[in-house]
Amino acid sequence: MTVNTATKVEGFSLSKYKRQIGFISGLLVALIIWNLNLEGLSPEGQKCLALSLMTVVFWATSIAQPGYVSGLYLCCLIIFNVAPAKEVFVLWTMDTMYLVIGAYLIAAAVKSSGLGERIAYKLILKYVSSWKTAIYTIFALTFILSLLIPHPWPRAFLIMSVMAVVIKSAKLSKEDSAKIGFTVFACSVPVSMIFLTGDSVINPLAVSFSGAELSWVGWFINMGIPSLVASILTLILVLVLFKPEGAFKINKEEIAERLANLGSVSEKEKRSSLWIAIAIVLWMTDSLHGIPLGWVTLLVAMLMSLPIIGETLTPKDWGQVPIHVLIFLTAAISIGKIGAVTGMNEWLATVILPSSVPTNPFILGLIIAVISILLHMVLGSVIAVMGIAIPALLVFTNNTSISPLVPALFVYTSIALHYIFPFHHLNMLVGLGEDNGMYTDKHVIKLGIPLTAVVFIIVILEAAWWSITGLI
């Protein structure tokens, strides 16, 4: 009894002081790395490594909101003369940043106009009649809306708001309700990988880290099929692992009433539909017109605010663009960019990675997947792992004929699809809790463990598929 009590007290204490422990641990890591004699690493590279690892520890232990931690990292890079400000804030000169901003604004227009909600209700009325069809519809909705709303979080919350009506009308138990909510956020992970604009944050960043060009269609050709297979495998796992405890009988009259309350299609919905259609066409044809996706997305968002032709975005919609996410992205990109400038990436590649690059793409993919997943388990951030792993692997494969997109997309797939705990993937973390997706850690872990096997299946599939598309 005494041992159990002590364990509980100790566990409680660790949980209570997690932020303080993380803060001190991060500082200690930075001080140790800062003062070590690391042969072959420049003074600036050593500073970069110390500050980067400190930041990663801070992110992993959630000592503060990621935006604040990221701002601290950016300030330290400049104050300690690791790199000039123009290098540290290079993301703000790239179209990737404005793709994110434009995506949040377009998502706001789709949500406020009622367009997304209308589509969701119509699909539910037509296709949902059982537990399985409800799960199928969630995946189908996520796929359709991934073209209209280029960010997984507002997309998932919109679908969740609609599924909450389904949960209520079907009178589902608390556990079955949690399974439905979990499915909404779980399916956002693989489905967001199908289109380049499916996740306007991490998808373009993966391409950006590679330093290579990849059009919207190019992404779909190379990543669409593997991501679609990943989505199907995730769907199968959800159906197998999360069976309903009670009967599922939806009251479609209530759904029809909700749809009727939206009224006829409004002018705002029509204008939103038109501008989104224009955006999709411009995204799909970026290899023809040559305008980067970020400028296209931002331009469409700006035009949606103008009188006569727009009238779908208002001044208050700027509040939908989270500044902390932009600062976080800037820091994540800086880890890789400054790491390259200071020689940190090259040093990491020589210290951590094998001495020779496997010529077999299947072996290369599996090695990258293992390294990426191990880093992801420790660091717990998709963007942080990409910022560290992709630049190092580019150095590793630099003297080969392998396209830089290959290691970058292998890393991206391995961590964008992987999670064991909610903090491993923000798509899962934002839906955690009764007020959001209604699910708990145990739901995430239950799917996350077998999902790790799916990661390796998809990496092997990619190696085979890319030999057909010509990427390898």
C-alpha positions in Angstrom: 0.0 0.0 0.0 2.8 2.4 0.9 4.5 1.8 -2.5 1.3 2.4 -4.4 0.7 5.6 -2.5 4.3 6.8 -3.2 3.9 6.0 -6.8 0.7 8.0 -7.0 2.3 10.9 -5.2 5.4 10.8 -7.4 3.3 10.5 -10.6 1.2 13.5 -9.4 4.2 15.6 -8.7 5.8 14.9 -12.1 2.6 15.7 -13.8 2.1 18.9 -11.7 5.6 20.2 -12.4 6.0 19.0 -16.0 6.4 22.5 -17.3 9.0 23.4 -14.7 10.9 20.2 -15.3 10.8 20.7 -19.0 12.0 24.3 -18.7 15.0 23.3 -16.5 15.7 20.3 -18.7 15.8 22.4 -21.9 18.1 24.9 -20.3 20.5 22.1 -19.1 20.5 20.6 -22.6 21.4 23.9 -24.1 24.2 24.6 -21.6 25.7 21.2 -22.0 25.7 21.3 -25.8 26.9 24.9 -25.8 30.0 24.0 -23.8 30.9 20.7 -25.3 33.9 20.3 -27.6 32.1 19.0 -30.8 34.8 18.3 -33.4 33.9 19.3 -36.9 31.1 21.7 -35.9 31.5 25.4 -36.2 30.8 27.7 -33.2 27.6 29.0 -34.9 26.6 25.4 -35.6 27.1 24.4 -32.0 25.0 27.4 -30.8 22.3 26.5 -33.3 22.3 22.8 -32.1 22.1 23.9 -28.4 19.3 26.4 -29.0 17.4 24.0 -31.4 17.5 21.1 -28.9 16.5 23.4 -26.1 13.5 24.5 -28.2 12.5 20.9 -29.1 12.6 20.0 -25.4 10.4 23.0 -24.6 8.0 22.0 -27.4 7.8 18.4 -26.3 7.2 19.2 -22.6 4.7 22.1 -23.4 6.4 24.5 -21.1 4.3 27.3 -22.8 2.2 27.7 -25.9 4.4 26.7 -28.9 4.2 30.2 -30.3 5.9 31.7 -27.2 8.6 29.0 -27.3 9.1 29.6 -31.0 9.4 33.3 -30.5 12.0 32.8 -27.8 14.0 30.5 -30.2 13.9 33.1 -33.0 15.1 35.9 -30.6 18.0 33.7 -29.3 19.2 33.0 -32.8 19.6 36.7 -33.5 20.8 37.8 -30.0 23.5 35.2 -29.9 24.6 36.0 -33.5 23.8 32.5 -34.8 22.4 34.0 -38.0 21.2 37.4 -39.3 17.5 38.3 -39.0 17.0 38.0 -42.8 18.0 34.3 -42.6 16.0 33.6 -39.4 12.8 35.1 -40.7 13.3 33.8 -44.3 9.9 32.1 -44.2 8.2 35.5 -44.4 9.7 36.0 -47.8 8.4 32.7 -49.1 5.0 32.0 -50.5 4.5 29.1 -48.0 3.7 31.5 -45.2 1.0 33.2 -47.3 -0.5 29.9 -48.4 -1.1 29.3 -44.7 -2.6 32.8 -44.1 -4.8 32.5 -47.2 -5.9 29.0 -46.3 -7.2 30.1 -42.9 -9.1 33.0 -44.5 -10.7 30.7 -47.1 -11.6 28.2 -44.4 -13.3 31.1 -42.5 -15.4 32.0 -45.6 -16.5 28.4 -46.1 -17.6 28.1 -42.5 -19.2 31.5 -42.0 -21.1 31.2 -45.3 -22.7 27.8 -44.3 -21.5 26.1 -47.5 -19.5 23.4 -45.7 -22.4 22.7 -43.3 -24.9 22.4 -46.2 -22.7 19.9 -48.0 -22.3 17.8 -44.9 -26.1 17.7 -44.1 -26.9 16.7 -47.6 -24.4 13.8 -47.6 -25.7 12.6 -44.2 -29.3 12.6 -45.3 -28.5 10.7 -48.5 -25.9 8.2 -47.3 -25.9 7.7 -43.5 -28.2 4.9 -42.3 -25.9 2.8 -40.1 -22.7 2.9 -38.0 -20.6 1.8 -41.0 -22.1 4.4 -43.4 -21.6 7.1 -40.8 -17.9 6.2 -40.7 -17.7 6.1 -44.5 -19.5 9.5 -44.7 -16.9 11.1 -42.3 -14.1 10.0 -44.6 -15.9 11.1 -47.7 -16.8 14.5 -46.2 -13.2 15.0 -45.1 -12.0 14.1 -48.7 -14.5 16.5 -50.3 -13.9 19.4 -47.9 -10.1 19.0 -48.2 -10.5 20.6 -51.6 -12.7 23.4 -50.2 -11.0 24.1 -46.8 -7.2 23.8 -47.1 -6.5 23.2 -43.4 -7.4 20.1 -41.4 -8.4 21.8 -38.1 -11.3 24.0 -39.2 -12.3 21.2 -41.6 -12.5 18.7 -38.7 -14.3 21.0 -36.4 -16.9 21.8 -39.0 -17.5 18.1 -39.6 -17.6 17.5 -35.9 -20.3 20.1 -35.4 -22.4 18.3 -38.0 -21.7 14.9 -36.5 -22.7 16.2 -33.1 -26.2 16.5 -34.6 -26.0 12.9 -35.8 -24.8 11.8 -32.3 -27.7 13.5 -30.7 -30.4 12.3 -33.2 -29.1 8.7 -32.9 -29.0 8.9 -29.1 -25.5 7.4 -28.9 -23.8 6.4 -25.7 -20.9 8.5 -24.4 -18.4 5.9 -25.6 -20.0 5.5 -29.1 -20.1 9.3 -29.3 -16.4 9.4 -28.6 -15.7 6.9 -31.3 -17.5 9.0 -33.9 -15.6 12.1 -32.7 -12.3 10.3 -32.8 -13.0 9.1 -36.4 -13.5 12.7 -37.5 -10.0 13.7 -36.3 -8.3 10.4 -37.1 -9.3 10.5 -40.7 -8.1 14.0 -41.1 -4.5 12.7 -40.8 -4.2 10.5 -43.9 -6.8 12.3 -46.0 -5.0 15.6 -45.5 -2.0 14.0 -47.3 -3.8 13.4 -50.6 -3.7 16.9 -51.9 -0.9 19.5 -51.6 -3.5 21.9 -50.2 -5.1 19.2 -48.0 -2.9 20.5 -45.2 -1.6 24.0 -46.1 0.9 23.9 -43.3 3.0 20.7 -43.3 2.5 19.6 -47.0 4.1 22.7 -48.6 6.7 22.7 -45.8 7.8 19.2 -46.7 8.4 20.4 -50.3 10.0 23.6 -49.1 12.5 21.7 -46.9 13.5 19.6 -50.0 14.5 22.8 -51.9 12.9 21.2 -55.0 9.8 22.2 -57.0 6.6 20.2 -56.9 3.4 21.4 -58.4 -0.1 20.7 -57.1 -0.6 18.0 -59.8 2.9 16.7 -59.1 2.1 16.2 -55.5 -1.2 14.4 -56.3 0.6 12.1 -58.8 3.3 11.1 -56.3 1.5 11.3 -53.0 -2.2 10.9 -54.0 -2.3 7.1 -54.4 -0.1 6.2 -51.3 -2.2 8.7 -49.2 -5.4 7.2 -50.5 -4.3 3.7 -49.6 -3.3 5.1 -46.1 -6.8 6.5 -45.8 -8.4 3.2 -46.7 -6.2 1.3 -44.3 -7.0 3.8 -41.5 -10.7 3.4 -42.3 -10.4 -0.4 -42.0 -8.6 -0.1 -38.7 -11.3 2.3 -37.4 -14.1 -0.2 -38.4 -12.3 -3.1 -36.8 -11.1 -1.4 -33.6 -14.1 0.8 -32.8 -17.3 -1.1 -33.1 -20.5 0.4 -31.6 -21.7 -0.7 -28.2 -25.3 0.1 -28.9 -27.8 0.4 -31.8 -27.4 3.1 -34.3 -30.6 4.6 -35.6 -30.4 8.1 -36.9 -33.4 10.5 -36.9 -33.1 12.0 -40.4 -36.0 14.3 -39.7 -33.8 16.3 -37.3 -31.0 16.5 -39.9 -33.5 17.6 -42.5 -34.7 20.3 -40.1 -31.2 21.5 -39.6 -30.7 21.7 -43.4 -34.0 23.5 -43.8 -33.0 26.0 -41.2 -30.1 27.0 -43.4 -32.7 28.2 -45.9 -32.1 28.4 -49.6 -28.5 28.8 -50.9 -27.4 32.3 -50.0 -25.5 34.8 -52.2 -22.6 34.4 -49.8 -22.5 30.6 -50.4 -22.7 31.1 -54.1 -19.8 33.6 -54.1 -17.8 31.4 -51.8 -18.3 28.4 -54.1 -17.2 30.4 -57.1 -14.0 31.7 -55.5 -13.1 28.3 -54.2 -13.7 26.8 -57.6 -11.4 29.4 -59.0 -8.8 28.6 -56.3 -9.0 24.9 -57.0 -8.5 25.5 -60.8 -5.5 27.8 -60.1 -4.0 25.2 -57.7 -4.4 22.4 -60.2 -2.8 24.5 -63.0 0.1 26.0 -61.1 2.6 24.2 -63.4 1.0 26.0 -66.3 0.6 29.5 -65.1 3.7 29.4 -62.9 2.3 31.3 -60.0 3.3 29.7 -56.6 0.4 28.3 -54.6 0.9 30.7 -51.7 0.4 33.8 -53.9 -2.6 32.2 -55.6 -4.2 31.3 -52.2 -3.6 34.8 -50.7 -4.8 36.5 -53.9 -8.1 34.6 -53.9 -8.6 35.3 -50.2 -8.0 39.1 -50.8 -10.4 39.1 -53.7 -13.1 37.4 -51.5 -13.1 40.6 -49.4 -13.8 43.1 -52.1 -17.1 44.7 -52.8 -19.3 43.5 -55.8 -17.1 40.5 -56.6 -16.4 39.3 -53.1 -18.3 40.2 -49.9 -17.5 36.9 -48.3 -14.6 37.9 -46.0 -15.0 40.7 -43.4 -12.4 42.5 -41.2 -13.2 40.2 -38.2 -12.1 37.1 -40.3 -8.5 38.2 -39.9 -9.0 36.9 -36.3 -9.1 33.4 -37.8 -5.4 33.6 -38.7 -3.5 32.5 -35.6 -0.3 34.5 -35.2 1.2 31.8 -32.8 1.0 29.2 -35.6 2.8 31.6 -38.0 5.6 32.1 -35.4 5.8 28.4 -34.8 6.2 27.7 -38.5 8.9 30.4 -38.7 10.9 28.7 -35.9 10.4 25.2 -37.4 11.7 26.3 -40.7 14.6 28.2 -39.1 15.8 25.0 -37.5 16.5 23.5 -40.9 17.5 26.7 -42.7 19.9 28.0 -40.0 21.1 24.5 -39.5 22.2 24.4 -43.1 23.8 27.8 -43.0 25.8 27.0 -39.8 26.8 23.5 -40.8 24.7 21.9 -38.1 22.8 19.7 -40.6 25.9 18.4 -42.3 27.5 17.6 -38.9 24.3 15.7 -37.7 24.3 13.7 -41.0 27.9 12.5 -40.4 27.3 11.7 -36.7 23.9 10.1 -36.7 23.4 8.6 -40.2 25.1 5.5 -41.8 28.3 6.1 -43.7 26.8 5.1 -47.0 23.5 5.5 -48.7 21.6 2.3 -49.6 21.1 2.0 -53.3 17.8 0.0 -52.8 14.9 2.6 -52.5 12.9 0.1 -50.3 15.8 -0.2 -47.8 16.4 3.6 -48.0 12.7 4.3 -47.3 12.6 1.9 -44.3 15.8 3.3 -42.8 14.4 6.8 -43.1 11.0 5.7 -41.7 12.7 4.1 -38.6 14.9 7.2 -38.0 11.9 9.6 -38.5 9.6 7.6 -36.2 12.2 7.4 -33.4 12.7 11.1 -33.6 9.0 11.7 -33.7 8.5 9.5 -30.6 11.0 11.7 -28.7 10.3 15.1 -30.1 6.6 14.8 -30.6 6.3 17.4 -33.3 5.8 16.8 -37.0 7.3 20.1 -38.1 10.2 19.9 -35.7 11.2 16.4 -36.9 10.9 17.6 -40.5 13.1 20.6 -39.7 15.8 18.4 -38.3 15.6 15.1 -40.3 15.0 16.4 -43.8 18.0 18.8 -44.0 20.3 16.1 -42.5 19.0 13.4 -44.9 19.5 15.8 -47.8 23.1 16.1 -46.9 23.2 12.3 -46.5 21.9 11.7 -50.1 23.6 14.7 -51.6 26.2 12.8 -53.6 23.7 10.4 -55.1 21.3 10.8 -58.1 18.3 10.6 -55.7 15.9 13.5 -56.0 15.8 15.6 -52.8 12.1 15.1 -52.9 12.5 11.4 -52.1 14.1 11.7 -48.6 11.9 14.7 -47.9 8.7 12.9 -48.7 9.8 9.7 -47.0 10.3 11.7 -43.8 7.0 13.5 -44.3 5.1 10.3 -44.8 6.7 8.6 -41.8 5.8 11.3 -39.3 2.7 12.9 -40.9 0.9 9.6 -40.7 2.4 8.5 -37.3 1.2 9.0 -33.8 1.0 7.0 -30.6 -0.1 9.8 -28.2 -2.2 12.9 -29.0 0.8 15.2 -28.7 2.5 13.4 -31.6 0.1 15.0 -34.1 -1.7 18.3 -33.7 -4.7 17.0 -35.7 -5.3 14.5 -32.9 -4.4 16.9 -30.1 -6.8 19.7 -31.1 -9.8 17.2 -31.0 -8.9 15.8 -27.6 -11.4 16.2 -24.8 -15.2 16.2 -24.2 -15.6 19.7 -25.5 -14.0 18.9 -28.8 -13.9 15.4 -30.4 -15.1 13.8 -27.1 -12.3 11.2 -27.2 -9.5 10.4 -24.8 -5.8 9.3 -24.9 -6.9 5.6 -24.9 -8.7 6.0 -28.3 -5.6 7.6 -29.8 -3.3 4.9 -28.5 -5.6 2.1 -29.6 -5.4 3.2 -33.2 -1.9 4.7 -33.1 -0.1 1.5 -32.3 -1.3 -0.6 -35.3 -1.1 2.6 -37.4 2.6 2.4 -37.0 2.6 -0.7 -39.2 0.6 1.2 -41.8 3.4 3.8 -42.0 5.9 1.1 -43.1 3.4 -0.3 -45.6 2.9 3.1 -47.2 6.7 3.8 -47.3 7.2 0.5 -49.2 4.3 1.4 -51.5 5.8 4.8 -52.1 9.2 3.3 -53.1 7.4 1.1 -55.7 5.0 3.8 -56.8 7.7 6.5 -57.3 9.6 4.1 -59.5 6.5 4.2 -61.8 6.0 8.0 -61.6 9.7 8.6 -62.2 10.5 10.3 -58.9 13.0 7.5 -58.2 
